[in-house]
Amino acid sequence: MFNALADLIVYQWFGLSADSHAGAALHFFVMDTTKIFAMLMIIIYIMGLLRALLSPEKVRDYVRGKPKWMARSSAVGLGAVTPFCSCSSVPLFIGFVEAGVPLGVTFSFLIASPMINEVAVVILIGILGWELTLMYVAAGLTVAYVGGMIMERFKPERWVEDYVWKIQMGETAEVEADTTLAGRHRYAWSEVKEIVGRLWKWVVAGIAVGALFHGYVPEGWVTEHLGGKDNWLAVPGAVLLGVPLYSNATGVIPVAEAMLGKGVAIGTTLAFMMSIAALSLPEMIILRKVIRWPALALYAGVLAIAFMLVGWGFNLFAH
């Protein structure tokens, strides 16, 4: 359906050729825009119906007070099913610290939350297939769990800004959730408007980058510089390239689709996706307001190394 709509708009209405750079790029853009936004709205609405009772405060309270291994597993799992981008995860990070959740556990949540969520997973399956989706999710969960453990070994509490420790947790009145069908519908629709309103520009930007890459970048150049499993420098290059390109797990999918279509190795593509979602420059700037430079450098270093290991590992063992 989406392919037919793109054919109608690009090849009939605009009269572009499928063999031209502009035709290929615009077809990619139209098809992915309609497909991703349709899936995005449907999935967010359905998950909103199911998540009407889940709030950031309940996420925080669920993790607090559990044994460390269970708290870390819970933090990683909750990070994977909550629709927080890297920047919106930082305020919740502060709430975790205020609530006394161990900082290593908190970092595990901060890593998992922007990198994996059910919306991105369903779209990833629809665009790239379940095998690559499973690889991405498994690698992301592992990085989040192990990354938090490594951060904890360095005792990062000493690098948290003083004002965070001084904030007192105020008692807030419990607001009874509206669990009726109408109440859940209102909540789900508000989730669609709020999340799509926050993400649309990044999704469109990601699709546009993917379309330009798909239509204009020669396959020979891609194969020479980014393709091939034996190009070890391509993986750290992809991680560095992803840092300034702020997006989220959903917005980066079209770029990954275009990269794989041009022959970029799976590991290089996964490393690029993870870097954009969890190691973005805006997140680093916001996170600096909470933790000092040593902790920020450690956090960025741990993730960069982990993403490179993921990329090299998948490139090494991919068939």
N, C-alpha and C positions, 0 to 999 in steps of 0.2 A: 504493500500500500504506500509506504513512505517513498520507496524507490520509484513507483509509478508517478507519484505527485511531483517528485524532483524531475523526472523525465518531462512531464508536461510543462513545468515552469521553465526549465532551463533550455530544453531542446526545441519545444514548440513555441512557447510564448516569447522567449528571448532569442530563439533561432541560433543558439550556439552549437558548435560541433562537439561531439563526445571526444573527439581526438585532439581538441585544442586545450591549451593550458587553462584558459578562462572557463571553458565548459566543464572540464574535470573538477576544477576548484569550486565553481559555483554549485555543481551537482552535489559534491560532498557536503558543502555548507547547508544547502536546502534540506537534503535528506537527513543529515544528523541533527539539524535544528528542530525539525518537526518530530523526529523520532525521540530525541532525548527529552524535549520539553513535554511531550505527551506522556512518556514514561515517568518523568519527574513528578508531574502533577498527580498522576494516578497513584504512584507508590507513596508519595508523601501523604496523600489523603487517607489511603488505607492504613498506613502506619500511624497517622494521627488518631484515627478511630481506636486503635489498639493502645496508643500511648497517652490517652487523655489524662491518666492519673500519674504519669511520670513527669517529674519536675527535676531541675538541677539540684534542688535541695534534697529531694528524695534519693537521687543518685549519690550525693555526698553522704547522707545518713546511712545508706545501705552499705557503703564501704567501711565506715567508721566502726571501730571496736572489734573487727574480726581478726583472727590470727593472720600473721603477715602473708603467708603463702595464699591463704584464701582471699585476703583483701586485695592482693596483687592480681590474682586471677579474676576477681570480681571487677576490679578497676579496668583491666584490659577488656573484659567482656562487655562491660557497660560502655566503655569508650567506643567499642565497635558498633553498638546499636543505638547510640545517641547522635543526633544530627548536628553536632557542633563542629564548626570549622576551626582552624588553628587559632585565629584571633579571638573567637568567642569562647574557646576553651580556657583561655588564660584567666578570666574572672572566676570561673569555676575552680581553677587551680588555686586561686587565693582562698576560696571557700574551703577547699580541702585542707589547706595549711591551717586556717583558722580553727577548723574542727578537730585538729590534732591527728589527722591521717598522716602516717609516716611519709616523708618526702619522696622516698624511692617509689612507693606505691603511687603517689600523686603524679610523678613523672611518667610512670607506666600509662596512666590514664591520658596524660597530655600527649603522649606519642600516638596512642591508639585512636583517640577521638577524631582528629582530622583525617587520618590516613584511611580509616575503614568505617563505613556505615552502610546500613542495609539498602539505602537508596542507590549509592554508588555500586554496590555489589550486584543488585538486580540489573542496573543499566550496563554494568561491565559484562555480565553474562549475555545480555541481548546484543551487545556490540562486538565483543571479542571472544565469546564462548566461555564455557564453564571451566575448561582446563586452565586457561590463563587467570581466570578469576580466582580459582582455588589456589594457584601459586601465589597470587598477590595477597590474598587474605592470610594464608599460612605464614608467609614471610612477614607480613605486617604484625600479626599477633606475636610472632617470635621476637621480632625487633622490640616491640613494646614491652614484653615481659622481661627479656634479658637486659634491654637498655635501662629499665628502671632499677634492676638489680645492680648493674654496674654503677649507676649514679649514686645509689645508696652506699656503696663501698667507700666513696670519697667523702662521706658525711657532708652533704651539700647544705644541711641546716645552717652551717656557719656562714653561708653566703646569701641567705635570705635577707632582704632589706628589713631594717629594724621596725619600720612602721607596720609591716605585716604582722609581726609578733604582737604588737601593741593593740591591734584591733580586737575588740571584745565582741564575742558572738552575742548579738541581741536576741531576745526572745521575740519571735514573730507569731502573730495570731495564725492559727491554722484556718485556712479557707477550705470549706467543704467543696469538693469537686462535684460538678454536675455530671452524673453518670447516666443520665437519660440519653436515649438515642439522639434527640434534638441537641442536647448539650454536647455530646461527642461529635456530632456533625459540625456544630459551630466551632468547636476546638480544632477539628481536622481541617476545616476550610481556612481558619485563621493560620494554621500551620502552613498550608499551601501558599497563602498570600505572603506570609512572613519569610518563609524559607526561599521560595522562588524569587521574591522581591530582593532578597539578599544575594542570591546566587546567580541571577540571570545574566548579569554583565560578565561574570567570570566564565560562565558556560558559553556564552556567545563568543567571548574572546578566545576561549579554548578551541571552539569549533572553527573560528576564523583562522587561527594559527594552523590547525590541522588541515583545513582546506587549502591554504597557501602551500603548506608542506606537500600535500598530496598532489596538487596541480602543477606546481612550479619547480620543486626541487628535483633535479635529475636523479634517477636511480643509481647511475654510475657514481655520482658524488657521494650519495648516502652509503653505498656499499664500500667505497674507499675509506671514508672517514668515520662512519658509525656502524656499519654493518659488519658481520662476521664475528664469530665467537672468539677468535684469537686476537682481536684488537683490544688489548688490556687497557689502553689509555682511554678508550671510548667510555668506559663506565665512570671513572672519576670525572671525566669531562661532562657527562650527562648529569651527574650529581651537582657539579658546580653551576651548570646551566640552569638547573631547576630552582636554585636559591632565589634569584631575583624575580622569577616568574610566579608571583603569588596566585594561587588558585585553590581548589579543593579537589577531593577525590573524584567528584563528578565532572568538574570542568576540565580535568586533564585527560579524561578518557578519549575524546576525539583526537587529541594530539598523539596519544599512544596508538590509536587505531591507524593513523596516517603513518607513523613511524614503522609499525610492524608491516604495513602494506608496502613500504619502500625497502624492506629487507633488514631493518635494524634488529639486532639480536634481542631475544626475549629478556635476558638479564639486564641489558643496557636500558631497555624500555621500562622495566620494573623499577630500576634504580632512579630513573628520571621521574617517574610518577610519584615515588615516595618522597623524593627531594622536594618537589613542588608542594605536595600536600602537607608535609610535616616539618620542613626546614626552611620555610619562606622567610624573607627579610622582614615583612611586616610583623610576623609572629615574634621574631627575635627582638624587634624594637619594643613591642608591648611587654614581652617577657622580661626585658631588661629593667622594667619598672618594678619588678617583683624580686628578681634575683640579681646578684652582682656579677661583674664581668667574669670572674673565675668559673662560677657555676654555668653561666651562659656559654662560655667557650667549651666547657666540658660537655654540656648538653649537645651543642652543635657538633663537636668532635666525635662523640659517641655515635650520633645518628649518621654522620657522614661516613664513618668507617663501616657501620652496620649496613648501610645502603650499598656501599661498594662491595662488601662481602656477598650480599644478596645478589648483586648484579654479576659478579665474577662466578659465583656458585652456579647460578642458573645458566649462564653462558657455557660453563664447563660441562654441565651434565645434560644440557638440552640436546635433543636429537636433531 
